[in-house]
Amino acid sequence: MEVISESSATAVINASIETIDLTEWMFTLKSHEYQACSSAHIAAGSSISVDGKRMSINVEQVADNLLIQNYIEEVGEKDHCRVSSISDSFSPAGRTKLGVIWELKVEKRTDKSCEFINQVKVLMTDEFLSLLKAAGVTDLNPIKAIMEQNLSAHNQEETPLFAKDIESKALSGIWV
């Protein structure tokens, strides 16, 4: 699938890399914790996919898009977590599906700090392309630009707040 929008944001976590577990954070994140990390976050939970993989389920409103994301674990390491979803998207243009890849990493800066990287990629699906064609959209560039702007603004808001939540849990010793 073609990447139609992507954003990467970073923040500092003031905790040693050994005390952080991004994958456990993702799959144990409570709804109220998720909501505290962005005004766009509505709900979060976890489940197990049909094939037995862990899932993070998130509901959020990014610009005029209500997204229901069923992220399935692809990489599940303490310092690297990647999940992907074929997400339901509800907007004024109609209901469709978008591919989304959400990737979190931490890299050691010092013995007591890390750089947190939050990267999101939105992928074209056949359903989304059909919705755009039905709406008479022939030039995808303006759509991509708007999506990129909205995604980047959202990522800039949530990343430092995710980092603070991860930092708080790491300093509490929850994953040691």
ROGUFI-199334 format. One record per residue (C-alpha): residue number from 1; residue in one letter; x, y, z. Coordinates in Angstrom, 3 decimals, always signed. Each point is the difference from the previous one (the first is absolute). Layout:
residues N
SITE  num  residu        xx        yy        zz
SITE  NUM       A         X         Y         Z
...
end
This chain:
residues 176
SITE  num  residu        xx        yy        zz
SITE    1       M    +0.000    +0.000    +0.000
SITE    2       E    +1.166    +3.493    -0.859
SITE    3       V    +0.898    +2.349    +2.862
SITE    4       I    -2.263    +3.051    -0.300
SITE    5       S    +0.984    +1.739    +3.216
SITE    6       E    +2.647    -0.417    +2.656
SITE    7       S    +1.229    +1.764    +3.084
SITE    8       S    +2.797    -0.498    +2.466
SITE    9       A    +0.382    +1.855    +3.285
SITE   10       T    +2.452    -0.341    +2.870
SITE   11       A    +0.132    +0.786    +3.686
SITE   12       V    +2.391    -0.650    +2.861
SITE   13       I    -0.778    -2.639    +2.603
SITE   14       N    +1.928    +0.623    +3.207
SITE   15       A    +0.424    -3.633    +0.957
SITE   16       S    +2.601    -2.630    -0.834
SITE   17       I    -0.693    -2.126    -3.045
SITE   18       E    +0.141    -3.138    +2.175
SITE   19       T    -3.138    +1.113    +1.883
SITE   20       I    -2.135    +0.518    -3.132
SITE   21       D    -2.210    -2.536    -1.762
SITE   22       L    -1.821    +1.609    -2.926
SITE   23       T    -1.863    -3.155    -0.974
SITE   24       E    -1.394    -0.554    +3.494
SITE   25       W    -0.901    +3.696    +0.117
SITE   26       M    -1.932    -0.271    -3.269
SITE   27       F    -1.955    -3.108    +0.964
SITE   28       T    -0.800    +1.029    +3.581
SITE   29       L    -0.887    +3.653    -0.681
SITE   30       K    -3.253    +0.825    +1.740
SITE   31       S    -2.650    +2.091    -1.724
SITE   32       H    +0.327    +2.944    +2.425
SITE   33       E    +3.793    -0.009    -0.482
SITE   34       Y    -0.438    +0.042    -3.784
SITE   35       Q    -2.561    +2.821    +0.254
SITE   36       A    +2.430    +2.058    +2.116
SITE   37       C    +2.554    -0.077    -2.838
SITE   38       S    -2.082    +1.917    -2.578
SITE   39       S    -3.221    +1.945    -0.276
SITE   40       A    -0.727    -2.206    -3.049
SITE   41       H    +0.179    -3.282    +1.928
SITE   42       I    -3.396    -1.513    +0.807
SITE   43       A    +0.646    -3.556    +1.216
SITE   44       A    +2.590    -2.773    +0.168
SITE   45       G    +0.051    -3.648    +0.924
SITE   46       S    +1.662    -3.258    -0.863
SITE   47       S    -1.022    -3.350    -1.380
SITE   48       I    +1.361    -3.043    -1.823
SITE   49       S    -0.254    -0.437    -3.776
SITE   50       V    -1.508    -3.089    -1.643
SITE   51       D    +3.518    -1.380    -0.510
SITE   52       G    +0.975    +0.555    +3.650
SITE   53       K    +1.993    +3.242    -0.319
SITE   54       R    -0.410    +2.862    +2.441
SITE   55       M    -2.136    +2.923    -1.138
SITE   56       S    -0.195    +3.625    +1.098
SITE   57       I    -3.393    +1.510    -0.790
SITE   58       N    -0.114    +3.797    -0.230
SITE   59       V    -2.747    +2.448    -0.875
SITE   60       E    +0.971    +3.550    -0.871
SITE   61       Q    -1.221    +3.040    -1.929
SITE   62       V    +2.723    +1.488    -2.217
SITE   63       A    -1.359    +3.127    -1.679
SITE   64       D    -3.344    -1.083    -1.512
SITE   65       N    +0.894    -3.715    +0.007
SITE   66       L    -1.290    -2.332    +2.688
SITE   67       L    +2.404    -2.938    +0.010
SITE   68       I    -0.528    -3.420    +1.530
SITE   69       Q    +3.351    -1.744    -0.026
SITE   70       N    +0.570    -3.698    +0.695
SITE   71       Y    +3.784    -0.124    +0.214
SITE   72       I    +1.587    -3.453    -0.208
SITE   73       E    +3.479    -0.581    +1.442
SITE   74       E    +2.772    -0.408    -2.582
SITE   75       V    +3.101    +0.829    +2.092
SITE   76       G    -0.179    -0.409    +3.759
SITE   77       E    +3.310    +0.920    +1.625
SITE   78       K    +0.639    +2.120    +3.085
SITE   79       D    +1.609    +2.789    -2.047
SITE   80       H    -1.989    -0.429    -3.230
SITE   81       C    -3.685    -0.626    -0.593
SITE   82       R    -1.698    +0.004    -3.404
SITE   83       V    -3.672    -0.666    -0.594
SITE   84       S    -2.169    +0.227    -3.088
SITE   85       S    -3.701    +0.432    -0.601
SITE   86       I    -2.517    +0.108    -2.766
SITE   87       S    -1.963    +2.770    +1.691
SITE   88       D    -3.582    +1.098    -0.429
SITE   89       S    -0.201    +3.686    -0.919
SITE   90       F    -3.180    +2.060    +0.217
SITE   91       S    +0.101    +3.488    -1.542
SITE   92       P    -2.365    +2.383    -1.783
SITE   93       A    +1.048    -1.756    -3.235
SITE   94       G    -1.304    -3.338    +1.345
SITE   95       R    +1.177    -3.195    +1.615
SITE   96       T    +3.154    -1.669    -1.243
SITE   97       K    +3.102    -1.904    +1.054
SITE   98       L    +3.547    +1.288    +0.455
SITE   99       G    +3.157    -1.965    +0.651
SITE  100       V    +1.953    +1.302    +2.997
SITE  101       I    +3.428    -1.001    +1.298
SITE  102       W    +0.897    +1.287    +3.473
SITE  103       E    +3.588    -0.431    +1.120
SITE  104       L    +1.605    +0.932    +3.320
SITE  105       K    +3.719    -0.095    +0.809
SITE  106       V    +2.304    +1.146    +2.766
SITE  107       E    +3.691    +0.677    -0.450
SITE  108       K    +2.423    +0.483    +2.868
SITE  109       R    +1.324    +3.563    +0.435
SITE  110       T    +1.600    -0.303    +3.440
SITE  111       D    -0.190    -2.484    +2.868
SITE  112       K    -3.115    +1.824    +1.206
SITE  113       S    -1.689    +1.191    -3.192
SITE  114       C    -1.265    -1.215    -3.365
SITE  115       E    -1.359    +1.466    -3.178
SITE  116       F    -3.555    -1.166    -0.658
SITE  117       I    -1.013    -0.235    -3.663
SITE  118       N    -3.671    -0.203    -0.991
SITE  119       Q    -0.535    -0.683    -3.705
SITE  120       V    -3.322    -0.409    -1.792
SITE  121       K    -0.549    -0.892    -3.650
SITE  122       V    -3.382    +0.081    -1.722
SITE  123       L    -0.372    -2.316    -2.992
SITE  124       M    -2.322    +0.118    -2.982
SITE  125       T    -2.590    -2.773    -0.200
SITE  126       D    -2.195    -0.951    -2.940
SITE  127       E    -3.028    +1.123    +2.040
SITE  128       F    +1.449    +3.468    +0.595
SITE  129       L    +0.978    +0.375    -3.658
SITE  130       S    -3.548    -1.007    -1.031
SITE  131       L    -1.491    +2.554    +2.411
SITE  132       L    +2.191    +2.754    -1.459
SITE  133       K    -0.866    -0.986    -3.588
SITE  134       A    -3.721    -0.037    +0.852
SITE  135       A    +0.434    +3.533    +1.390
SITE  136       G    +1.611    +1.100    -3.275
SITE  137       V    +3.504    +0.377    +1.458
SITE  138       T    +2.572    -0.551    -2.741
SITE  139       D    +2.978    +1.846    +1.504
SITE  140       L    +1.094    -1.694    +3.237
SITE  141       N    +2.649    +2.617    +0.852
SITE  142       P    -2.353    +2.426    +1.806
SITE  143       I    -1.506    -2.913    +1.983
SITE  144       K    +3.482    -1.244    +0.923
SITE  145       A    +1.070    +3.495    +1.082
SITE  146       I    -3.037    +0.448    +2.266
SITE  147       M    +0.443    -3.478    +1.493
SITE  148       E    +3.703    +0.659    +0.615
SITE  149       Q    -0.762    +3.304    +1.728
SITE  150       N    -2.694    -1.543    +2.219
SITE  151       L    +2.115    -3.046    +0.835
SITE  152       S    +3.050    +2.105    +0.865
SITE  153       A    -2.000    +2.321    +2.265
SITE  154       H    -1.499    -3.002    +1.799
SITE  155       N    +3.379    -1.732    +0.366
SITE  156       Q    +1.611    +3.185    +1.375
SITE  157       E    -2.717    +0.173    +2.671
SITE  158       E    +0.034    -3.649    +1.097
SITE  159       T    +3.710    -0.845    -0.134
SITE  160       P    +1.225    +2.027    +3.008
SITE  161       L    -3.018    -1.170    +2.005
SITE  162       F    +0.625    -3.648    -0.933
SITE  163       A    +3.636    +0.513    +1.047
SITE  164       K    -1.069    +1.398    +3.389
SITE  165       D    -2.332    -2.972    +0.596
SITE  166       I    +2.736    -2.483    -0.966
SITE  167       E    +2.505    +1.891    +2.187
SITE  168       S    -2.330    -0.089    +2.998
SITE  169       K    -0.536    -3.735    -0.350
SITE  170       A    +3.702    -0.680    -0.586
SITE  171       L    +0.964    +1.973    +3.120
SITE  172       S    -2.610    -1.894    +2.037
SITE  173       G    +1.827    -3.246    -0.770
SITE  174       I    -3.064    -1.617    -1.565
SITE  175       W    +2.007    -1.773    -2.719
SITE  176       V    +3.107    -0.957    +1.951
end
